[in-house]
Amino acid sequence: MQFKHKNLLGLEELSSGEIELILDTADNFKEVSERVIKKVPALRGITIANLFYEPSTRTKISFELAEKRLSADIVNFSKATSSVTKGESLRDTAENIEAMKVDIVVMRHGSSGAHKFLSEFLNASIVNAGDGQHEHPTQALLDMLTLRQRWGTLMGKKVTIIGDIMHSRVARSNIWGLTKMGVKVTICGPPTMMPAEVASMGEGGVKVEYDLRKAIADADAINILRIQLERQKSKLFPSFREYFAVFGISSDILKNVQKDCIIMHPGPMNRGVEISQEVADGERSVILPQVTNGVAVRMAVLFLIAGGRSGETKIRKG
Amino acid sequence: MIKWKNRSEFWITGAKLADPESRKIRAGSIHINNGRIEEVVWKKSIETDLEIFDAEGYLVAPGFIDIHTHLRDPGFEDKEIIATGTAAAAAGGYTSIACMANTNPAIDEPSVVRYILDKNREAGETRLYVIAAVTKGLDGKEINEFHLLKEAGAIALSDDGNFITNSKVMRSALEYAGLLGLPIISHCEDPDLAGDGLMNEGYYSTKLGFSGIPAVSEEIAVARDIALAKLTGSRLHIAHVSTAGSVELIREAKKKGIPVTAEVTPHHLTMDDSLLQEYDRNLKVNPPLRSLEDIKALKKALKNGTVDCIATDHAPHTEIDKQVEFNFAPPGMIGLQTAFSHLYTELVLSGELELIDLVRMMTSAPAKTLGIPGGTLETGVQADLVVIDLDAEWIFNGKVNRSKSFNTPLADRSFNGHVQGTFLAGKWKQMV
């Protein structure tokens, strides 16, 4: 199977076969990071620009490491955006960077659809490192890679996503990816953070459950979303202690879940708000393996987007 | 192409005449003298020594009237000026339009009303009516000098773009405007509920990752304004109705005899929120494109009279304004030049709406709604007419666009029914 996409804008546009291909490729790349000399020449001569319009620690580092371990040349550009400050437009910035002959643009941006917008103007390939509340495809891919390593297959498994679904691009990408791979997805969170008609999302829809105990009762994995501090200010829930009391994952509430149920979190964690200290560091937690897998998944995505082989790579399709 | 040299007295013959008042479309002839309609005869041809404008094969109707246009002048002349806005209107078959108050400065001073009317006398291609602001600087706090604004020429009042959130201010405005017989046009939107929403709240806002604008943010505002119209007995007009719930509220209010009218835009009648999946900034409008169920309710409301007329909400923005991330793009699309052809193609040819009702909704109905002249074929009225080739297909592209802006999701779309030109007070304006 060949990867035929010029861009990776989201998981909505990928087939289950293509997701499988990315995960298989990532499995192969995992070993590179275990070597003493953590480098392969796969993307030698390829230039990648990392455009981060939103603060990011782990995603940015993870992409940079992936790029370096593939021997790509990289440039970084970080800038906070706001609707008020009218600096250079996104279009101009991106076109300027492309004019310097960049092959791949990795971008995080606070506006949903920003990558789609950019793709109207760029010849370079675009990889989405998070757009607004829309998608964060590489996060969902690393989540799926982590689950697949545990289970061998994703088909027929049950994953529950908990938290602020409305504002979460991680939730949306996971819903697309997991449902395409045959996973039964349940989402759970306060009604104030549940977007309209979310039950129809993904392939075949998801189950919406407001009762946390019911939502996790038969889950094979629980993915806990970060609660953004500003959501409390906008009155979507009364207080952090109340959130923890109703939707927080503690070892107490995990007493009723399946024996092998695993705990995931995309980070950064608010220990004591959405997840207790004990659970975060507990034996069910795969939070650090997720981070390790992040590098492998991003290597796979960049490698496949670049056309698979350095030297013979032809990605400037125009 | 029609060849015609202007003269003061002549006949238009051979046309299919659309008379919105009697709801008939039949062969007929119009005698025009000195810029006014002298006589309408329901016969295809006429024995006369006067010159004849041969309209064989065309539909002739009263010129269209738009009661919701943003001309952007003064203040945003990069988007539109009166010359280009009225030219786009004329190309769409309009002979009268009414412009909204959210200019810079806002139309909250008699001098701004006069400036606009003067500008139109110099450069306008249609008649122009001015809608003045309800509150100073559209701030929703202090009401303007309605009497002086009316004296300067304003025919209605609106803070369009902003909802007047303070109910006491809106009550005062309605009471005071009622005294002067000026309708207040309300942009109904609860700003707290609409929040940072960018599109209709529903499956597609969830899918695209946008905060949604719930239908109730409009309905709550419509309900409040209807309550205030009932209290004050003053004329309220609801701009760009977009939801099934609003339609229901207006229907109930009319049943109770509350003096409320409403308009609907061509885009809210034809486009739903699923179209936003490509993040096209030209589909970002306020109120947002709603669901298919809302569209169904709006079409029904148009037919049963709950919604009184069609208005474009022509809202020009430059390419630079719109060539940004979706959330930074200003809402609005242009609509004057395509309104008739768009609705003729999508609603009339599909059998959903009768041609005469489309004509009525764009002529006599909007005139009555705002109490402005025009929209009929009565003896003695200004000879403002539109001549349309219903069989002609045309493509709306940048070359034929007459507005200064081209922010439209209808670019390069092909339409049936092409406006050939208008008569403004008996003077022919060739448009193709």
Interface residues (C-beta under 8 A of the other chain):
Chain A: E12 S83 S89 L90 R91 H109 S111 S112 G113 A114 K116 F117 D131 G132 Q133 H134 E135 M166 R169 R172 P195 A196 E197 V198 S200 M201
Chain B: E201 G202 Y203 S205 T206 K207 L208 G209 F210 S211 G212 P214 E278 Y279 Q323 V324 E325 F326 N327 F328
